[in-house]
Amino acid sequence: MQHLVSLLLLSLCLLLPQRGLASPSPAEEEAEPPTLSVQNLTEQELLSVRFSTARQESFARLDLPPSGEDALENPGGTQDIRLDMGFALWTFPGIALGELKGFAACGEHKESCLQLFYRNGKTEHRQGKVWSLLPEPGSRPVCALTRFRTGMKMQEACAILEKEAPHDENGAVLTSLGFADRIWAARLTPGPGDPATATLEHLELRQVLTRDHLHALLQTLYTQGYCLWQAEFPGMDVDFTEMASIGEEQRHRILEQGIDLIFAAGTGDASIMLAPRSQVVALREADAPEEDVQLFTVSLYPASRTLLVDIAAYRADEGGDARGSATKGGKS
């Protein structure tokens, strides 16, 4: 009898709705935000994208090399798109993001081409506007920077910065700057406070990677009292401060071997770090600089033909390990 009761209870349980175990309906589940694929089909770097309307703007950092791809949350609506291509800004107005599953910086057509991929399977190419950060000589006024020093003001670096100058996701002003007898695409990051009177906290320079541009830069820094500290090439890491027994000319020949390697490979990346000749030994031994110092990290990206110069300043009274900059330069 007890066995029969148990069977009846089991049957009853199987017949009753199992509410506690039921799967939630699609309406009960929180829908995931739609994504937007982003491709870089150009031979340049795609650093970031800005979505903007008349009232707001948002940025997404990408750092996509040629043939790179990423996915973002689709902000929806109709917005303007600005692509930061390192050497230029590409702007495309009135893009219906809500209808897209993705877009690509297109390298098949003229400069500033955006390929749109719609959810219904259609594709479209849009032509945009270009703001070059590497203008032709004489086409517009460009500031010239002779030296970079700790504590210099934004206005000292460039006195013609416009209030409405474009900026990136970190607040850096995007402009053009003359240095080492070349015009560079520049990013000037201000410190806290009013950008008009703020200290120049960080400076980045970009040019097309050629031996001529690289050697002009290195020669300018040698003339200004800088010397080689460290270098990293594919399969070759060098600390030049450990070469006290050889002369500077021989160190430069070693560097040239690394440069030959990266140009021959055409892929990968490399970095060269330079420090003031009078301070390099002390910097190697110290946890923090004993006096104000400016360090240059030169990065080479042959796939996108990019020469990137990262300039950082350290104050002796602020502490911090200057040796932390002896790594490959970042892309901002």
N, C-alpha and C positions, 0 to 999 in steps of 0.2 A: 504493500500500500504506500509506504514512504517513497519507494522508488517511483511509483506512478505519479505521485504529487510532484516530485522533482522534475519529471519529464514534462508535466503540464506547465509548470512555472517557466521552464526553459523555452517551450513553444510560445508561451505568451510574450516573453521578452523579445523573441525574434519577430513577432508580429507587430509589436508596438513601434512607433516612430523613434528612431535613434537621434534625437535632436542634438544631443551633446556631441555626437560624432559626425554630424552632417557637414559637408564642405560648404564654405561660404559662397554665396552667389557672386557672379561677376560684379554686380552692383554694390555688394558689400565690401569687396576688395578695393583698396585704394589704388587707383590707376597710376602706373609709373609715368613720369613726364616723358613726352616724346623726345627722341634724340635727333641730332643733326650731324651727319657725317661731314668731315672737312678733309679735302685732299689737296696736296700741293703737287700739281703737274708741271710746275715750272722748273727751271734750273737754278732758281734762287732759294733762299730760306724764306719761309713764311713764319714770322715771329709771333704775331698775335692778330686777333680780330676784334674789332669794336662794333657793337650793335648800338644804334642811337636813334632817338626820336627827338622831337622838339623839346621834350621835357626831361629826358633821361638818357644815360648811356651806360653800357656795361662792356667789360673787356673779358677776353679769354686768352690766356697765354698758351701758345701752341709749340713753338720751336720746331716746326716741321722742316726737315731737310727735303731736298728734291725727292719726289716719289713717296713722301711721308703721308700718313693718314691718322686722323683722330676722330673722336666723337664727342659732341657737346650736348648739353641740355638745350633743346630748341626753345628760345624765348618767345616764339610765336609773334603774331601780328605782322604789320608791315613796317619795316625799319630800314634805315640806311646801314650799309656794311662798309667798313673800312679795313682793308688788309694792310698790315705792316710788313712790307717785303724787305726790310733792312735798308735798302738803298732808296726806297721810294714808298709812298703811301698811295694805295689804290682805293678809290671811293666809288661806291655803287648805290645810288639813291633808290628808295622805294621798292625794296625786295620783299615779296610776300612770303615770309618765313613759315607761316602756318601751313602753306601748301607744299613745302619742300621736305624731302627726306635727306637732302645734302647739297653741298656745292663744292666747287673746286676752283682753285686759282689755276687758270688755264694757260698753258704754254704753247698752244697750237696757233693762236692768232696774234694780233697786235698786242703790245703791252697793255696791261690792265684789262684782262679778259676774265670774266667770271662765268663758269659753267654751272647752270642750275639743274638739279635733278628733282623732278616733281614726284609726288606720291602716286600720281596716275600713270607714271611711266614715261612721261614726256621729258625732254631735255631742251635747254635753251642757253644761248650764249649772250651775255650782256657786256657791252663796252662801258668802261668807267673812265673817271678822271685820274690823272697822275700828278702827284706833287713830288718832284724829285728832290732827294736830299743830297744828290751829287750834281748840282747844276753845272752847266757849261761855263767855263771862265768868262766873266764879264756879263753874264746874263742877269745877275742880281747881286746886291751887296752881300758880302760874306765876311764875317769876323775872322781875324787872324790871331791865333794863340801862339805866342812865342815860347812861353814856359808855363808849366802847371805847378802851383805851389800850395802848400797846406794853408787853409783858412781864406783862400781867395773868394771873392764874392762872385755871384752869377754875372753881375754887370761888368766885372773885370774880365771875365772870360769872353763875354760878348755883350757889347753895349747897345746892340740894335735888336735885342730879343723883343718880339712883339707880345703884347698881353694875350692875344688870341692865338699864339703859336700852338701848333698841335702838340699833344703830349701822349705818353704811353700809359700803360696800366699801372706803372709805378710813380707816375707824376713827373717823369723826366720830360724836359722840353726837347722836342725833335727839331733840329735845325742843321745848318751846314757850317763847318768850321775849317779854317785854314791852319794846317800844321805840317811841318817838314816839307814845305814847298808843294803841298798837295791839298786839294779840297776833300774833306771827309764828311760822311754822314755822321752827325754828332747827337749824343743824348746827354743832356746836362741835368743831373738830379739835384734839386735844391734841398737844403736842410730845412728845419722847421722855421715857420714864420712867413712873412710876406716874400714871395718869390723875387720881387723886384730888389729886395735888399738882403736876401738870404745868402748864406754861405754855399758855395758849390761843393756838394757832398761827394759826388761821384761823377766821373766823366767816361764816356765810351765813344770810341771813334771806329768807323767802318769804311773800308775801301775795297775795291776789287783786288783780289789776291793776284799779284804779279811779282816777279823778282825785283823789278824796278821799284815798285811801291814799297816792298819790304826793305830793300837795301837803303832807300832814301830815309825811311823811318829809323832804321838802326843807326845810320850814320849821324842823323840829327841827335839821337840820344847819346851816342858816344861823345859827340862834340860838347854836349851839355853836362858831361861828367858822369854819365851812367856807364855801368859795365854789366857783363853777363853774370847772372846769379845761378839760375837753374834753367834746364830745358828738358822737354819731354817730346820724343818722337816715337813713332811705332817701333818697338823693339830697342829703344835707345833712350835711356834716362841719364842726364848729366848734371852733376853739381860742380859748377866751375870754381867754387870756393875751396874745393879739395885739390885744386891744381895749382898750388902755390909755386911749384917748381918750374912751371912753364910760363912763357910770356903771353901777353894779351893777343899778339898776332896769331900764335898757335891755337889759342882758345877760339879765335874767330874762325880758323880753318876747321876745327872740330864742329863748330856750329854749322858751317857750310855743308859738311857731310850730312848732317841731319836734314838741312833744308833740301839738299839734293834728293834724299830719301822720300820726303813727303811729296815733292813735286813729281817724282817719278811714279809714285804709287797712285796719285790722283784720288785717293780715298783716305778715310781716317781723319785724324786731326793731330795737331802739334801745338806746343806752347813754348814761349821763350820769356823768361822773367828777367827784368833788369832792375838794378838798384843803384843808388849813388855810390860811386867808387870809394868815397871816403867813409861809407857806412856799412858796406856789404859784409865785412867780416864780423863787425859787432852785431849786425842783425842776425847773422847765422847763429851766434852764441846766446843772444839775449832772448828772454821771454817777451819783452816789450821794447819798443824803440826808446833809446836814451835821448833822442832829439827828434824834432819833426822830420818826417820822411815821406817821399812820394815814390810809389812803386809802379812800374809799367809791366803789364802782362800782355804779351802779343800772342794771339791765337791764330792758327792757320787752318782753314777749312776748305780743302781743294775741291770737294764735291760741289759746293755752292760758290766757289771762287770768292770766298770771303776772308778778308784780313781784318781782324778785330783787335782793337787796342783797349784794354781795360786799365784805367788810371785811378789808383786809390791813394788817399792821403791819410797819414796817421800822425796824431799829435802825441808828443812824449808824455804830456800830463794826463792823457786819457787812457793810457795803458793799452791792452789788446796785443795779440800776438801777430806781428806783421808777417811772420812766416806762414800764417794761414793763407796768405794770398799767393803763395808759391804753388798754385794749382792752375789747371787750365781755366782760362777766362770764361766767365758766364756770358750768356746771351740775354740781354735785356731789351 
